[in-house]
């Protein structure tokens, strides 16, 4: 409590009793002026001591960070998959499960990852929250993050020490994971429960009004796709007072008739050479995300920097931009090479393998993730009950328009039959 506040309390005819010296401070006492002077001196000494202690702690933390940058140990506390033994950090028996989580996160969510790891019989049990914490920790690529705190909460990164812990993945892989987790925050993908995942078209079907279609199971065992906007009376294509809904099985069967135009062989037929190139492509994709973040940070700093600092920051921006352009060019070359190898292996692909994937939950999730990566999009134009048009897009290119009636459906262009 600041000295002026204490004095104002005493002068307001409130008494203060201090336990450490058993004294009563009150303006009603004869020697009140002496008391006020005394308590003011005590509080000033307390403030000085508190400031000195804070400075000593800050200095100690700064020395520890410097020690960590030079290969020393800042603190023996570490993530649960790392132990401190013989003066160094080493991976323990939980590291394999954490590494497995980083592999699974591209295909399935936190809950499914936890379920998978628990079924594999690792030394500890996992929950969706644990998996989320793991995948957001910089320690999985070996970094120690020192945070600045305010009121008991971390507010910003003060220092990052790379290579402090033994790494399970590369930094670029971590940024790929972060981008994937951010992508899953898309409202059109909200609500996924892996144990009941059935909709391979999740997040891909849109109404002509712009709203997404949601997967809706009925008690009669029928499953519909329902325009979300129509459920709150905001779909311009809906009959007043009624929702726009269509049988999911019908939409799925129409889409699968076009499977020959979607490169499904890319997720099924893979040689060792393709796998190696895809691994390299993933590494470059992660580096691109990393450089884009660095570029954004530099532009943010540029806006707040002085004129003298702007020259250096602009130079750094040009340098990062050049590195980013080179990475994107390398990524493009790799993509072309991978695609050409996929085309060469397409003859080994059997359409039955798609339907094998549809049988299992993991397979359906894999198909859904793949369709998102291929920028597949279906747009339904409601006409009247059980009548609608379905536009199918792949990589922003329109494949066909299908006219659907209660008696069946017909394709306008039929490229899937050529």
N, C-alpha and C positions, 0 to 999 in steps of 0.2 A: 504494500500500500504506500503510495507516494507521500512524503512528508507534508505537503500543502493540504492534502485531504485529511490527514490525521489532525492537523491543527484546526482545520475548519470544523471537524467533528467536535473537538474539545470546546471550541469557541461557541458552538451551537448548544452548549450546556448539556453535552452528553459525556458521561464518564467512560474512561477506558482503563481496564485492569490488565496488567501484563503478568503472566505466570512466571516467566523466567527470572524476574527480580521482585515479584510480589509487591508491585507498586500500583497505586491508584492515581490516574491522571485526570484532573477535573479543574475547571476554571473557578470552582467554588472554594478550592483550597487557598490558604493564604500565600503559599509559595507556588502558585500556579504558573507564573512566568518562568520560574526555575524548571518546573516539570516540563513545560513546553520546550524549553531550550534543550533539556536532557533527552527527551524522546526524539527530537529532531536530529540530534547528533547520533543517537542509536540507529535511527532509520537510514541516515546517510551512510553510516558504516556498513549496514546490512546491504544497501544497494551496491556499494563499492565491492563488497565481498562477493555478491551475486554476479556482478559484471566480471570480476576477475576469474571467478570459477567458470563462467561461460566462455571467456577467452581461452582459459586453459583447456577446456574440453574441445573447443574449435581447433586449437593448435594441435592437440593430440590426434584429432580426426584427420587433420591435414597431413600430419606426419605419417599416420597409418596409410592414407591413400598413396602417399609418395612411396612408402615401403611396399605397398601392393604393386605399384607400377614397376618397381625394380625386382619383382619376383618374390617378395616376402608375403607373409600371411597377415591379412588385416584382422580377420576373426576366424575362429575355428568353426563357427556356425555355418552350415551349408545345407543345400537341398538334400532330401532323403535318399536320393540315388547316388550320393557322393559321401565318402568318409574321409576324415582327416587322420592319417596314420603315418608315423615316422617323419613328421614334419612336412608332409605334402598331401595334396588331395588326390584321391583315387576313386574310380568307379566301383560301386558295390553290387550286390546281387539284384538290386532293383533297377539297374541301368538298362537291362535288356527290355523290360516292360515299358520303360519310358521311350526307348528307341522305337519299339513297336507302335506305341501311341502316335509318334510323329509320322509313321508310315500309313497308319490307318486313317488319320484325320482327313485325308483328301477324298476318301470315299464315304465315310460314315461319321455320325455326330458323336458328341461326348458320351451319351448314354450307351450307344452301341459299342463304342471303344471300351468302356468300362466293363460291359457285359462280356465282350470278347476276351479281354485280359483275364477276367475272373475265371472264365471257362478254360483258359490255357494253363491255369494252375501256377501263377507266379507267387512269390513268397508273401505278398500282402494283397489285400482286397482294394479295389478301386471303385470310386463313385464318379458320377458325371462332373461334380464340382472339382474333384482331385485332378481329373483329366484336363479340365479348363485351366486350372492353376498351372499345371505342368506346361501346357502348350503356350502359355503367355509369359513364361519365365525365360529371361535372357540367358540364364545359366545353362540351358540345354545346348547352346553353342559356345559355352565356356566363358561368358562375360559376367563380371561382377558390377552391379549397378549401385552407386552411392547416390542416395536421394536427399534432397533438401526437404525438411519437414516444417510444417506450420500447424500449431495447435494439435499435434499428434497425428497429422495426416501428411502423406508425401505429396508435394506440390510440383516438383520438377526434378529431372535428372541432373545431378551435380557433377558426376563423373562416371564414365564407363571404362572399366579395365578389361580389355579383351585378353583371352588366353589365361585368365585367372584360375578357372576350373577346367578339368578335362572335358572336352567337347563331345557331344553325342552326334551332332549334325553340324553342317556349315552355317555361317551367318546368312548366306543367301537362301538356304533352305528354310531358316527361321522366318525370313521375311515372306517367303512363299506361303508358309503356314499362316502367318498373320493376315495376309491378303485373302486367303481362303476363309478364315474365320470371320473376317469383316464382310465378305461376300454373303455369308450365311445369315447376316443380319438383315438381308433384304426382306421387307414385309411380305412379299409374294411367296417366300419360303418359310414363313413363320409357322410354328406349330408342328413341325415334323416330330413324329414319335416313331423311332426306328422299328420298334417291336410290332408295329401295325402298318409299316410302309407298304403300300400297294400301288400308288400312283406314279408310274414312270414318266408322266407328263407334268409333274408338279412344277409350278412356276413357269410353264411354257405355254399355257393356253390362256388367251385373252379374249374378252368380249370386244365387239366393234366399238363399244362406248369407251374402251380403254381400261376397264377394270379387269382384274384377274378372275379366273374361274377357280373355285375351291372344290375339293373332293368331299362329297357328302354321302355317307352311308345311311340307308334307311332301314327301318325295322323289317321291311319286306325282303331284305337282302339285296335289293337293287341299289346300285351306286350311281349317283348323278354328279355331274359337274355343274356348279351353281355360280352364276355371275354375282360377285360380292356386292357390287353397286345396286343390283336389282333387289337385294334383301333389305335395303334401307331406302328404297324408292328413288334411287338416283340414276338408274339406267334408262337412257333415252330410247332404247330399243325394246323395253319391257312393256307388257300390257299393264295398265294401271292396277295396282293392288296385287299383282302376281310377280313371281320371280322368274328369271330366265334359267332353265335347267335342261340338260341333255344327258342321255345315258353315257356314262364313262366308257363302257365296253364298246359302244359304237364308234366313239371318237378315237379310241385306241386302235381298233381294228382298221379304221380308215388310214390312220397314220402308218401303221405297220405295213400296209400295202405298198408304201413308198420306201421300204427299208433298203431297196437296191440303190436308191439315190443318196442314202446316208452312209458314210464310210464306217459301218459297224465293224468291219474287219480290223480296224485300228485298235479295238479293245479286246480282240479275241486272238487274232493271228499275229504273234510277235516273235521274231527271231532274236537271237542274242545281240546281233548287230543293231537292230532297231532299239532294243532295250538300252544298249549302251549310248546310242545317240539321244534317246529320250532323256536319259539321266543327265547328259551334258546340256540338253535343251532346258531342263528344269533348273540346273545350276545357273545358266545364263539368265533365265526368267527371274530368278531370285535376285541376281545382281542388278537387273534393270529396276526392280522395285526399290532396291536399296539406293541406287543412284537417283531415282526420281524423288525419293524422300530427301536426300541430301540437297538436291537442286531446289526443292520447295523450302527447305530450311534456310538456304543461302539467300533466296529471294525475300524471305521474311526478315532476315537480319539486315539486308540491304535497305529496306524501308526505314529502319530505325537507326542506321549507322550515320556517323559523321562523314563529311565530305572527304576527309583524309583516309578514312577506312574503306570508302566505297570503291576506290581503285583496286584495292586488293580483293575485295569481295567479287567485283565484276570479273576479275581475272580468274578467280576460283569458279565462278559460274560458267565461264567459257570452257574451262578445263573439264568440269563435270559434264557439260553439254556434249563436248567432244567424245568423252568416254561413253556417254549414254548412246550417242549415235552409232558408235562402233559396236557396242553390245547389241543394239537393235539390228544392225546389219548382219552380225554373226547369227543372231536368233533367226532371222529371215532365211539365211543360207541353210541353217540346220533344219528348219521347217520344210524347205523344199526337198532336201535330201531325204528326210524322214518320209515325206509324202510319196516320193518316187519309190522308196523301198516298200511302202505299204501297197502301192499299186502293183508292184512286182509280186507281192505275197497274196494279193486279192484272190487269185485263182485257187488258193488253198482253203478259202472260206466257204463254209456251208451254212445256209440260212437257218438250219436246225439249231445251230449253236446260239442264235439269238433267243430262241424259245427256251433253250436250256437255262439261259440267264434269267428269263422271266419267271422260272419256277421258284427260285430262291429269293429271299429278302435281300441278301447281299447283291445278287445279280441285278435286281430291279433298281437298287440304289446306284449301282455302277452304271446302268443304262441312263438313269436320270442325270447323273453328273456328266456323263459323256455328251448327252444331248445339249446340256447347257454349254459345254465347251465348244460345241459345233454351232452354237447360236441358232438352234432350232426354235421356231415360233409358230404357233397355231392361232389364227384369229377366226372367231366364230361371229358370223353376221346373222342374228336372229331375224327370221321373216314372220313366221307365225308358229303356233304350237306344232312341234315335230318337223318343222321345215326350217332349214338354215343353210347357209353357205359356209364352207370351211376353207380358209386360205392357209397353205402350208409353205413356210419359209425355211431356208437353210443357208446360213452365212449371209443373211440379208437378201438372198435371191429367192424370188417366188418360184416354187416348184409347180404348183397347180392350185386350181380352185375346184372344190367338190360341191355339187348341189345335192343336198340330203333331203329326202322325203320319207314318209312312213313306209313307202314301198321299196326303198333302197336308196342307193346313191350313184351318181355318175360323175366322172371326172371330165373337165373341159378340155384338158390338153393331153392327158394320159402319158406323160413322159416315162412313168414307171413300167410301161408295157413295151417301150422301144428296145 
